[in-house]
Amino acid sequence: MNGFQLEFFTQQDLFHSGKHLSDWLIDTARSHGVRGATAFKGDAGFGQSGRFHARIFDMFDIVD
């Protein structure tokens, strides 16, 4: 099987045409005949500065 893998890295709060950018990318890929797509959410990582970032409260189901 021959194919390609494209990876897009973007911020979670970006929108295009009124949709989250990740949803728009997946919908656009589907409309162009791409057979599969997966979106991953990064809960932790580090930036160009090397400083660690985490969204600790998103990892837990905390309800008031």
C-alpha positions in Angstrom: 0.0 0.0 0.0 1.4 3.4 -1.0 0.2 6.6 0.7 1.1 9.7 2.5 0.8 10.9 6.1 0.2 14.6 6.8 0.5 16.1 10.2 -0.8 19.4 11.3 0.1 21.1 14.6 -2.0 24.0 15.7 -3.5 25.7 18.8 -6.7 24.4 20.1 -8.5 27.8 20.1 -8.1 28.5 16.4 -11.2 28.7 14.1 -11.7 28.7 10.3 -15.1 29.3 8.7 -16.8 29.2 12.1 -15.4 25.7 13.0 -12.5 24.6 15.2 -9.5 24.4 12.9 -9.0 20.7 13.6 -12.7 19.9 12.6 -12.3 22.0 9.5 -9.2 20.1 8.5 -10.8 16.8 9.0 -14.0 17.8 7.0 -11.8 19.2 4.2 -9.8 16.0 4.0 -12.9 13.9 3.9 -14.4 16.1 1.1 -11.2 15.5 -0.9 -11.4 11.7 -0.6 -8.9 11.1 2.2 -9.8 7.7 3.7 -8.9 8.4 7.3 -8.0 11.2 9.8 -7.3 11.4 13.5 -7.2 14.4 15.8 -5.1 14.3 19.0 -5.3 16.7 21.9 -2.0 17.5 23.6 -2.5 18.0 27.3 1.2 18.6 28.1 4.3 19.6 26.2 7.0 22.3 26.0 7.5 25.3 23.7 10.4 26.9 21.9 11.7 28.2 25.2 11.9 24.7 26.7 9.4 25.6 29.4 7.0 22.8 30.3 3.2 23.5 29.9 0.4 21.3 31.1 -3.4 21.7 31.4 -3.7 19.8 34.6 -7.4 20.6 35.3 -8.4 19.3 31.8 -7.0 15.9 32.8 -9.4 15.5 35.6 -13.2 15.5 35.6 -13.7 18.3 38.2 -17.3 19.3 38.6 -18.6 22.0 41.0 
